[in-house]
Amino acid sequence: MLKTADSSVRLIDRTFAALADPHRRQVIELLREKPRRAGELAEAVGLSPPAMSRHLKTLRESRLVEETPAEFDTRVRIYRLRPQPMAHLKAWLEETERLWSDQLSALKSYLEQGK
């Protein structure tokens, strides 16, 4: 169980680190609409191709996106979102919210008893 928890924490850390950059968050928003070529993403975000390449590498390493060769030209890469990292992040946020809700409920009960 500990190894699973450790790997889950590493995945969430990697996701947060990747999403910390506003350009990468823009890329995620664009990819929510549809898969896109790297050049399309660079143009839409306003970055040079080398800068976009670095951001896409970070997003691939965090497993937020995947790349596949385009059917029309294997030199062109198409990027699309992967749902798993966001699902892990959502589960972690729900668990954290539940923890805080429980703690705040306990505090409220304690304070109400003291009146």
N, C-alpha and C positions, 0 to 999 in steps of 0.2 A: 504493500500500500504506500509506503514512504517513497519508493521510486516513482510510482505513478504521480504522487503529489508533487515531487520535485520536478518531473518532466512537465507537468501542467503549469507549475509556477514559471519555469523557464520559457514555456510557450507564451504565457501571458506577458512576461517581461519583454520578450522579443516583439510581441505585438504592440505593446505600449511604446517601446523605443522606436519602432517603425512609424507609428502614428504621431510621434512627437513633432515631426516636421510638417509645416503647413503645406509645402509642395506635395508631399506624399499623401496628405489627407485630400488634397485636390484630385490627385490621381485616383484615389479610392472612389471619390464621388463620381468622377467621370466613368470609371469602370462599372459603377453600379448601373449605369444606363445601358452599357453594352461593351463587349470586348473591343479593344482598339489597338492600332499599331503604335509603336513607340514614337514615331514621328508625329502622329496625331496628338498624342499625349503631350509631347514637348511643345508643340505649337499652342495647344489649348492652355497649358499652364504658363507659357511664356519663358521656357528654359531652352538652353542650347541642347543639341542632341547628346553631347558628352555628359552634361549635368543630369539630363533625364536618365541616361544610362546608369549613372551612379544611384539615383533614387530607385530605379526599377530593380537594380541588383539588391538593394536593401529590402525592398518589398518582397522579392523572390526568396531571399534568405530567411525572412520572417514568415514565409509561406502564406502571406496574404494574397499574393498573385502567382499565377503560373503563366509560362510562356509556351506557345506552340508555334511551329512554322506555319505560315500562311499556305493555303492550298495552291494559290496561283504563283507563288514564288518562295522557295524554301529559305531565301536570304532574309525575308521579311518575317518579323516575329509579331505575333498577336498576343496581347496580354488580357487576362481575364481574372476576375476575383475568385478566390477559393473560400468557401463558407466556413470551413472548420475552425480557423483561428478566431473568427468573430463569434462563433458559437461558444468556444472556450471562454472568451472574454465576457460574453453575455452571462454565462453560468457563474463566473467568478463575481461579476457585479451583482447578480441576484443573491448570491450567498452573502456577500458583503452587506448588501442592503438588509437582508434578513437579520444578520448579526446586529447591525446598528438598531434596527427596529426593536429587537428583543432587549437590547441594552437600554434603549430609551424608555421602553415600556416598564422595565424593572425600576429605572430611576423615577419615573412618574409615580409608580405605585409606592415606592419608598417615601417620596416627598409628600404624597397624599396621606400616608399613615402618620406622618409627623405633625400634621395640622391639628 
